[in-house]
Amino acid sequence: MKNLTVIRHPLVQRDVTLLRDKRTPSNQFRAILRRASTMMAYEVSRELPLKKISVKTPLATTSGGVLARSVVLVPILRAGLGLIGGFVEVLPDARVGHIGLYRDEQSLKPVDYYFKVPRNLREAMVFLLDPMLATGGSSSAALTYLKKRGAKTIVFVTLVASPEGVRLIQKDHPDVKMFTCALDKRLNNRGYIIPGLGDAGDRIFGTE
């Protein structure tokens, strides 16, 4: 699928399997998700540009590199909070925004309740984080909000995606690159990913 990269690193795939398992309790689920998100952060940040600098070691002066572009991390509340820890660990200088959206259980449409992001998104590389890309409605709405605030370069990062959600993002936001660790089979009639891993927010916070 266009603009979609599936992260196939064996350690990531191992963790996706553990996260799918319904026997994995919330405390382990959170720890595994954080570990997986750390590895995901390395994969999705490969295209960040570097600026050359000079650095003095204890023995000599040599050249090195620092990030040449600012990074903004934006988790979609509440499940996106499960990814933020691993990303901040890898990108400690990143600024963090939050978008609050939930899916109406009847219409399956996104409803927004919170939006707070850093200023000057235009020059930043923005990573939008959400563990699940199901219908795609909430993710597409979040991308629209970010663009309205000036974001020009956005990468959408998710753990598990449905074909339906991927196609909606491709249609609504053909300029956005997507990364996932699993492209699953389909959605059921309630808008849940099959086989998926259940409700990520409930499993992260133990509210099942």
ChimeraX attribute file (.defattr): number of C-alpha atoms within 10 A of each C-alpha:
attribute: neighborCount
match mode: 1-to-1
recipient: residues
	/A:1	10
	/A:2	10
	/A:3	14
	/A:4	16
	/A:5	17
	/A:6	16
	/A:7	18
	/A:8	12
	/A:9	12
	/A:10	9
	/A:11	12
	/A:12	22
	/A:13	15
	/A:14	13
	/A:15	18
	/A:16	20
	/A:17	12
	/A:18	17
	/A:19	25
	/A:20	16
	/A:21	13
	/A:22	11
	/A:23	10
	/A:24	14
	/A:25	13
	/A:26	17
	/A:27	12
	/A:28	15
	/A:29	24
	/A:30	21
	/A:31	15
	/A:32	20
	/A:33	24
	/A:34	21
	/A:35	18
	/A:36	23
	/A:37	28
	/A:38	21
	/A:39	17
	/A:40	24
	/A:41	20
	/A:42	13
	/A:43	14
	/A:44	19
	/A:45	16
	/A:46	8
	/A:47	8
	/A:48	13
	/A:49	13
	/A:50	12
	/A:51	10
	/A:52	12
	/A:53	10
	/A:54	10
	/A:55	12
	/A:56	10
	/A:57	8
	/A:58	6
	/A:59	6
	/A:60	7
	/A:61	10
	/A:62	10
	/A:63	9
	/A:64	12
	/A:65	12
	/A:66	11
	/A:67	13
	/A:68	12
	/A:69	13
	/A:70	17
	/A:71	21
	/A:72	25
	/A:73	25
	/A:74	27
	/A:75	24
	/A:76	26
	/A:77	20
	/A:78	19
	/A:79	21
	/A:80	24
	/A:81	20
	/A:82	26
	/A:83	28
	/A:84	22
	/A:85	18
	/A:86	22
	/A:87	24
	/A:88	17
	/A:89	14
	/A:90	16
	/A:91	19
	/A:92	11
	/A:93	12
	/A:94	17
	/A:95	17
	/A:96	17
	/A:97	17
	/A:98	21
	/A:99	24
	/A:100	19
	/A:101	21
	/A:102	17
	/A:103	15
	/A:104	10
	/A:105	10
	/A:106	7
	/A:107	8
	/A:108	15
	/A:109	16
	/A:110	20
	/A:111	14
	/A:112	15
	/A:113	10
	/A:114	11
	/A:115	16
	/A:116	11
	/A:117	16
	/A:118	13
	/A:119	14
	/A:120	12
	/A:121	20
	/A:122	15
	/A:123	15
	/A:124	21
	/A:125	21
	/A:126	24
	/A:127	23
	/A:128	24
	/A:129	29
	/A:130	26
	/A:131	25
	/A:132	27
	/A:133	27
	/A:134	25
	/A:135	27
	/A:136	24
	/A:137	20
	/A:138	24
	/A:139	25
	/A:140	21
	/A:141	19
	/A:142	23
	/A:143	20
	/A:144	14
	/A:145	14
	/A:146	21
	/A:147	15
	/A:148	10
	/A:149	15
	/A:150	14
	/A:151	20
	/A:152	16
	/A:153	17
	/A:154	23
	/A:155	20
	/A:156	22
	/A:157	28
	/A:158	23
	/A:159	26
	/A:160	25
	/A:161	29
	/A:162	25
	/A:163	18
	/A:164	19
	/A:165	23
	/A:166	23
	/A:167	16
	/A:168	17
	/A:169	24
	/A:170	19
	/A:171	11
	/A:172	15
	/A:173	14
	/A:174	12
	/A:175	14
	/A:176	16
	/A:177	19
	/A:178	23
	/A:179	22
	/A:180	23
	/A:181	22
	/A:182	21
	/A:183	22
	/A:184	16
	/A:185	14
	/A:186	19
	/A:187	19
	/A:188	11
	/A:189	7
	/A:190	11
	/A:191	16
	/A:192	18
	/A:193	26
	/A:194	17
	/A:195	14
	/A:196	24
	/A:197	18
	/A:198	17
	/A:199	15
	/A:200	25
	/A:201	19
	/A:202	13
	/A:203	21
	/A:204	22
	/A:205	15
	/A:206	13
	/A:207	9
	/A:208	11
